[in-house]
């Protein structure tokens, strides 16, 4: 338990409150990193398990109930001052912002965080400030979606208003595909996300490579951390099957990109925290797809650390405590993450890895699927379709891709045997 004195850590590390730990296969590295930079009090809706070795204390609380968390946070703060609040769970970002506001620690207005959380609100704020982005219209019926797509011009993108991880998102080439895409977006769900009547956006399709920018913000001042070049698959859906980070990416210093990034955050009112902004690099310049008020998912911050040495956990602690982040690269490499998907829908028997066959360029490779788990390819499934990932590093993108290809052959997905195949009765 926490002791009641100003700072119980002999090295003077700050104390931060972490709202939810996330899925350990994607977020354990972040908890490990922040635990090296701060004492961590974890708010969780269950008893901690894998998190125990990284935290100082924990409280079981409904992390989707901001008022309950504020009450619990004030009780903790009465014992030990809380220096900052951290959250990387998309669904809980607004709740965490309310906790930070109630404690009086650095952060962004919860209204601005909600503006990022709701893609329609984001679009409206960007449009009012004339920030380059896709044309977007909120619709509540197939008929309205059809009329909107006709006005925008095909192809269009149809997406849910408030989901993440490209869930329910698809490219539509013509009117014959629109009803199915609308239904897919309308019926896609994510635990903890409210379902609005007008929950679907029809948007202009932007031509050009898609990137993401993780950036730290302190009092409105941006510090770009990582630019990730997306590898997309499973068209017409926008499944992110990999990301590439170059520590020396020229986009980190590109005036046009940085100008759009700054204007977008001013438009939504985001001033202090970390954001993961997705953009398309069109012939007319960078255009915003969405702003997420958190660190990137899909291991992007870890890949950024492999490439540059910038520690996303240390940066998260610095920003949460309102101080300029330590974000200077200490190495200049290229790194990537590639996710492995089955050839078809399957039930996992095992994921076997021949570690001796992994090339030297592999930083880490790990299974994501467990025996008995059913993997369904998009559109039925999405990121849950993955059975493993590979993080590679090298001098070039091609070197990383070649290493990932060799590693993929060393990681075998064995389907679960059916009773018939195993000689049993059906």
N, C-alpha and C positions, 0 to 999 in steps of 0.2 A: 504493500500500500504506500501511497505518497505520504511523505512526512511534512508537517506543517512548519516549514521555514522557507525563506525566499527562493533559494536555489540549492537543492540537495545534491546537485552534481558537482563533484570537486573540480572539474575542468571548466565549469561555468557555462555549460551548454544550455540553450534555451529549452523551455518545455512547450511542446506543441500538442494540440488536440487533433487527432486524425479521425475523421468521420468515415467509417467503413473501410475495410481493407481491400475489398475486391476479390477477384478470382486469383488464387495464389499462383497459378501457372503463368499468368500474365502480369501480376503486380507484386510478387514477393520481392523481386529485386529492388523495387521502389521503397518498400517498407524497410528493407535492410539498409538501404542508403540513407534514408532520413533518420534511422535509429543511430547511425554513426555521427550525425550532425546535431541531434537533439534528443531529449528525453521525450518519449511518446506515450501519451494517454490515448487509448483507443476506445472509441464509441462503436459498439457492435450490437446487433440484435440477437446474438447468441454468445455462448462461452467461446473465448478464443481458443484456437488449436495450434495451427502452424505459426501463428503470429507471436506466440508466447516469448520466444527468445529475443524478440526485437522491441518489446514494449516494457514500459515501467509500470503501467497500471491499465486497467480496462473497466468499462462500465457497460452493463447490458441495458440498452435503451432502444426504443423504436427510432431508427435513424431516418424514417420517413415522417416523423412527427417533430417538427422544429421546436414547438413549445416544450415538449418533453426533453429534448436535447438541451435547450437553453437552461431549464431548471437543473439538469444534471451538470451542465458545464459550470454554472454559477457555484454549485456545491464543490466541485473540484477546485475552482479558482479561489474559493475561500480557504483552502488548504495550501495550495501552491499556485502562484501567479501563472496564468497561461499567456505565453508570448505570441502565439499565433494559432490559426486554425488551417488545417490542410484537408483537402478532399480531392479525389480523382475519379469519383463515381458520378457519371453523368446525371443519373437520376436524382442524386442527393446534393447537387451543387447549390441549388437555391436554399435548401435547408441549412447547409453548412455556412452559406453567406449570412444567413440570419443569425446563426450562432456567433459568428465573428463580430457582427454588428452589435449584438447584445453584450458581448464581452468587452467591446471597445478596442479590439485589436485590429491591425491592418487588414484591409480587404476592399472589395468592391460592393457598392450598393446592391442589395439583393434584387432590386427591380432591374438593374442592368444585367445581372446574371440571368434572371428569368428571360430577359430580352434575347440573350444568346441561346438559352435553352429551347425557346419556341422559334422555329425557323421562320414562321410567318411574321412574328414581331421583328426578327432580325432583318428580314427583307424590307419591311415597312420603314425601319429606322435608316437603313442604308439608302433606300430610295429617296427619303426626305433630305438626305445629305448629299445626294448625287454621287454616291460611291459606286464605282463600276461593279456590276453584278449581272446575273441572269434576270431576264423578265420573269416575274412570278405571280401567280394568281391562286388564291385559296378558293377551293371549290367544295361543294357538298353533295354533288350528284354526278352520275355519268353524263347526263345531258349538259350540265354546266362544264364538266371537264372537256367534253367534245367541242363545245363552242369556244372554249378558251384555247384549246390546242389549234383549232382552225385559225384563230386570230394570231396566235404566236407563230405558227408555221412549223410543220414537222421537219425533223424529229423533235420530240419534246421529252422531258424527264418528268415522270410521275413519282411522287414520294410522299411518305407520311410527314405530318407536320412536326412531330416531336420525338421521333425514334433515332437511335444511333446505329453505328456499325453497318450502314448502308442497308439496314433491314427494310424490306418493302419497296426499295427503289428500283426503277427500271426505265430503260430508254424505249420510247415508242416511235416506230417508224411511220405509222399511218393509222387512220381511224379504225381499221379492223382490229387493231391490237389494244385500243384504248380501254375498252370495258374491262378486259382481263387485268390490265395494269392498274386501273382504278380500284378494282376489287382487291387486288394483291396489296396495294398500299392501304386501303381502308380497313382491311381485316388483319393486317400485321400488328402484333402487340409486343409489348415489353413490360415485364413486371414493374409495377410502381409508376407507370406512365398513364396519366388520365387520357381517356378517349373522347375527344371533342366531336360534335356532330359535323363540323366543317374541319376535317382532319387531314385533308389531302391537298397537296400543292401540285399544280401543273406549271412547269418551268421551261424556259428556253434551253435547248441543249447547246452547250458551249464547246466549240471545237478547240482542241489543244491539249497538251499534257496536263495531268492533274498533279498538284503538289500539296503538301501540308507544311505549315510553319509553326513550330513550337516557339513561343516567345514569352519572356518574363516582362512584367510591367510593374513599375514602382512609381506611384503618383503620376501616371500617364506617360512615363518615359519607357519606350520599348527597348528590350535587349533581345534580339533574335538569338535563339539557341541552335536549332536544327531545322534544316530544310530537308524534307523527305520526298523523294520522287516515287509516286505510287505505281505499282504494277497491278493492273486490273484484269479480271477474268470473268468467265461465265456470262458473256453478253446474252441478252440485253440488260442484265443486271450489273451492278457496279461492285462486284465482290472484290475486296482488296486482298489479293493473294501474295503480296509482298511489298516491301518498301526499301528504298536505297537512300542512304545518307552519305554525302560527301562533306567532310569537315571544311573543305575549301570551296564549297559550292559558290559560284559567283553571285547567285541570287541573294546570298546573305548580305551583300553590299549593293544590291541593285536598287537604284533610286526609285524606279517606277513601282517595284514590288513593295518597298518599304513605305512609300507614300500611300499606296492603297491600304496597306496594313494599318498604318497610323490613322488614316481617315475613317476606316471601318470601325476601329475601336473607339474613336471619338464619337462616332455616330451612335453606337449602342451604349456609350457611357461607361465603358470598362476602363478602370484606372490602375488597380493593384491586384496582382495575381498572375497566374500563368494561363495562357490560352493556346489552343490548337486550332489554327485557322486553315481551312481548305480552300484552294483557289485553282482556277484553270488559267493557263498561260495562253491566251488567245492572240490572234494576229493584231487585235486592237489593244493589247496589253493585259495585265493580270486582272482577273475578275473574281469576286468572292463567291464561294459556294456556301460556306457556313462558318460560324465562329463557335467554338466550344470552349467554355470557361474552365478549362482543366488541361492538365498534361495529356499528350496524345496516348492513345491505346496501341494495341498491336505491337508492343515492345519497341515502339519508335524511340522513346527516350533512352532505352537501353542501347539500341543500335547507334543512336547519336553519341552516347558515352563511349562505345567501342571505337567510333570513328574519330572523336575529338578529345575525349577525356573530360568533357564537361559533365559534372556529376549532377543529374537532375534532382536527386534527393537533397543535396546541399543547396541547390538553387531554390527548390521548393521551400526549404526551411528559411533561407534568407528572405525570400519574398514574403512569406507568411508573417515574418517578424518585422517587416517594413524596412529592411536594409538592402542596399545595393547587392545584387547577387554576384557570387564568384563564378564568372561565366567565360573565362578566357580559355580557348583551346590549348591543350598541351601536346596534342599530336594531330597530324593531318593525314587521315586515312579515309578510305571509302569502306563502308560497312553496309550490310543488307540483312534483311530477314525474309525468308521464303517459307510460305506455309504449304504443307502437303495435304492434298485432298484425294479421296478415293476415286477410282475411275467410274464408279456407280454407287448408288445407295447400298449400304451394307451394314451389317452388325459386326462390331469388332470382336475378334477372337483374341488377338494380341498385336502389339506393336513391337517388333523386334529390331534392335539396332546393333549393327556390327561396328563397334567403336574403332576397331583396328582399321576399318576401311574408310573412315572419315578423313578427308584431306586436311593438311596443315592449316588451311585457310579458315577452317571451322572454329569459331569462338565457342559456340555452344549449340547443341542439338538436343531436343527433348520431345517426348511423346505428349500429346494433348488429349488423346482418347484412351478410355479405359475399357477393359474387357466387358462385353455385354452392351456397350453403348451403341446406339443406332446413329449412323451418319447419313444424312440426307443432303444431297447437293441442292444448290439454289434452283428454283425459288423456294422449295419447301424448307430447306435449311439455309444457313448462311455461315457465319464464322464458326458455328458449332459443327460444321462439316469437316473441319480440319482434324487430322490425326497426328500431326507432328509439325515442328518448325525447325529451321536451321538458320543460325546467325553466322555470317561469314565476314571476313575482313581482308582487305588487300589494297593494292595501289589504284585499281580501276574498277568500274562497275562490271566490266566483262570478266575480270578475275573473280569477283564475288559470285557472279552468276555461274561461272564454270565450277567453282567450288561447291555451290549449292546443288548443282546437277549431279556431281559425283556423290555428294552426301545423300541425296534423295535415293540413290540406288542402294545405299547401305542401310536404309530404314525401310523395313518391310511391314506392310499392313496385312495381317492374316485374318481373313473373315472368320466369323464364328461358324463352325460346322453345323449344318442342318442335321436333324435326326436321320434323314434318309442318307446323307453323305457319310454320316458316322456309322451307318449300319443299323440304326435304331428304327423303331416303328414310328410312322407318322400319325 
